[in-house]
Amino acid sequence: MKPHRPEKVASEVRTLIGEAIVNRLSDPRISRFASVTRVTVSADLSVADVYVSVMGSPAEERRTLAGLAHARGHLQTLVARNLRIRTCPELRFHADASIKRGMETIRIIEETMARSRPEAGLAESPPGENA
């Protein structure tokens, strides 16, 4: 087995599942703001861990993961038909909060920077001018 093969399979699975979420799945539990952030495939290609980020509440995230788990058989069939390998990896779905954590970090940085800027009315006047 070639060393890059799991990464190639992971990339194809990520593309297929991402496209299916947007265009093929009609389960109302699956948020349209769900995206596949990454996929890892075991070295023997038997398991694919699919990490999904859902922009929304924790309840929406849980519903989306439940909907994806329910659609696993359909998605498994879709992946098997499109991959040119002997056996299809078993799909396992996981929540990925990395995008939410990144957005929260940016928000905190922006708030901190806004607080550290001098207020417009309290700015020092240029040298030589009397207030």
C-alpha positions in Angstrom: 0.0 0.0 0.0 1.3 3.4 -0.9 1.9 5.8 2.0 -0.1 8.6 0.6 -3.2 6.4 -0.1 -5.1 7.1 3.2 -4.7 10.8 2.6 -6.0 10.6 -0.9 -9.0 8.5 0.2 -9.6 11.0 3.0 -9.6 13.9 0.6 -12.1 12.1 -1.7 -14.4 11.1 1.2 -14.3 14.8 2.4 -15.4 16.0 -1.0 -18.1 13.4 -1.4 -19.6 13.9 2.1 -19.4 17.7 1.8 -21.2 17.7 -1.5 -23.8 15.2 -0.2 -24.6 17.5 2.8 -25.2 20.4 0.5 -27.0 18.8 -2.4 -28.2 15.2 -1.7 -29.4 14.9 1.9 -32.9 16.2 2.7 -33.0 15.3 6.4 -34.3 18.4 8.2 -32.0 17.6 11.1 -28.9 18.3 9.1 -28.0 21.9 9.2 -27.2 23.6 5.9 -24.5 25.4 7.9 -22.7 22.1 8.4 -19.3 21.6 6.8 -16.8 18.8 6.7 -13.7 20.2 8.2 -11.4 17.1 7.9 -11.4 13.4 7.4 -8.9 10.9 8.7 -8.6 7.4 7.3 -6.9 4.5 9.1 -3.8 3.1 7.5 -5.7 -0.1 6.4 -8.5 2.1 4.9 -11.2 0.4 7.1 -12.4 3.5 9.0 -12.9 7.1 8.0 -13.4 9.6 10.8 -15.4 12.5 9.4 -15.2 15.8 11.4 -18.1 18.2 10.9 -18.5 21.8 12.1 -21.9 23.2 12.5 -22.4 26.9 12.8 -25.2 27.2 15.3 -26.3 26.1 18.8 -25.0 23.0 20.5 -28.6 21.6 20.0 -28.3 22.1 16.2 -24.9 20.4 16.2 -26.3 17.4 18.0 -29.3 17.2 15.6 -27.0 17.4 12.6 -24.7 14.6 13.9 -27.8 12.5 14.6 -29.1 13.2 11.1 -25.7 12.2 9.6 -25.6 9.1 11.7 -29.0 8.2 10.4 -27.9 8.8 6.8 -24.6 6.9 7.3 -25.8 3.9 5.2 -26.8 6.2 2.3 -23.5 8.1 2.6 -21.5 4.8 2.9 -23.1 3.6 -0.4 -22.3 6.9 -2.1 -18.7 6.8 -1.0 -18.4 3.1 -2.0 -19.7 3.8 -5.5 -17.3 6.7 -6.1 -14.1 5.3 -4.6 -12.1 2.9 -6.7 -11.0 0.7 -3.8 -11.9 -2.9 -2.8 -13.6 -2.1 0.5 -15.2 1.1 1.6 -14.1 2.6 4.9 -16.7 2.7 7.7 -17.9 6.3 8.2 -17.8 7.7 11.7 -19.0 11.2 12.4 -17.6 13.6 15.0 -18.3 17.2 16.0 -15.4 19.6 15.3 -15.5 22.8 17.2 -12.2 24.2 15.8 -14.0 26.8 13.6 -16.2 28.0 16.5 -13.1 28.2 18.8 -11.3 30.2 16.1 -14.2 32.7 15.7 -14.4 33.1 19.5 -10.6 33.7 19.7 -10.9 36.4 17.0 -13.8 38.0 18.8 -11.8 38.1 22.1 -8.8 39.7 20.3 -11.0 42.3 18.6 -12.6 43.2 22.0 -9.2 43.4 23.7 -7.8 45.6 20.9 -10.9 47.9 21.0 -10.5 48.4 24.8 -6.8 49.1 24.5 -7.3 51.9 21.9 -7.3 55.4 23.3 -10.7 57.0 23.3 -11.2 59.6 20.6 -12.1 62.4 23.1 -9.2 61.6 25.4 -6.5 61.6 22.8 -3.5 63.9 23.6 -3.3 67.1 21.7 -0.3 67.5 19.4 2.7 69.3 20.9 2.6 73.1 20.8 -1.2 73.3 21.0 -3.0 74.4 24.1 -6.3 72.9 24.9 
